[in-house]
Every structure is written in structure tokens, then in C-alpha cells.
Amino acid sequence: MARAHQAQDVDPFVATECLRSALSQAGIVLPSLAVDAGSPTLGLVELGRVRADVAKRLAEALRQGGEK
């Protein structure tokens, strides 16, 4: 229950820009990254579609982050 409440406390616009910045530092661009305007009360972030090579680089960046 606390998790759902915490999700609502995060501004989706701030979260989107934080994610865009972190991805950029890893050399990854998600062209469709945006706030989901269709469900404003849920605070969803739309990641969009990516090419397979971008998905693989994203997975590798996540793995490297977990090794620190």
C-alpha cells in the first residue's frame, strides 16, 4: 500500500527528465520518452519503443550499474 502512495508523490515530469539525463550519460536515447498525458492521475512515464540494439545497450547499462 505504501508503494502506491510513494509513486503518486513523484512528479512524472521530474522523473522523465531524471531518466532522460541518466540514459544520456550512458549514451542511450529513448526518442519516445515522455509523460503519459492519457493518465495524469497515475503519474505514468511512457518509455516508448526502441530498436533492439538500444534495448540491448539499456540492459547492459543497467547491469553495469548493479555491479558498482
Secondary structure in CASP SS format (residue, H / E / C, confidence):
PFRMAT SS
TARGET T0000
AUTHOR 0000-0000-0000
METHOD secondary structure of the structure
MODEL  1
M C 1.00
A H 1.00
R H 1.00
A H 1.00
H H 1.00
Q H 1.00
A H 1.00
Q H 1.00
D H 1.00
V C 1.00
D C 1.00
P H 1.00
F H 1.00
V H 1.00
A H 1.00
T H 1.00
E H 1.00
C H 1.00
L H 1.00
R H 1.00
S H 1.00
A H 1.00
L H 1.00
S H 1.00
Q H 1.00
A C 1.00
G C 1.00
I C 1.00
V C 1.00
L C 1.00
P C 1.00
S C 1.00
L C 1.00
A E 1.00
V E 1.00
D C 1.00
A C 1.00
G C 1.00
S C 1.00
P C 1.00
T C 1.00
L C 1.00
G C 1.00
L C 1.00
V E 1.00
E E 1.00
L C 1.00
G C 1.00
R C 1.00
V C 1.00
R C 1.00
A H 1.00
D H 1.00
V H 1.00
A H 1.00
K H 1.00
R H 1.00
L H 1.00
A H 1.00
E H 1.00
A H 1.00
L H 1.00
R H 1.00
Q H 1.00
G H 1.00
G H 1.00
E C 1.00
K C 1.00
END
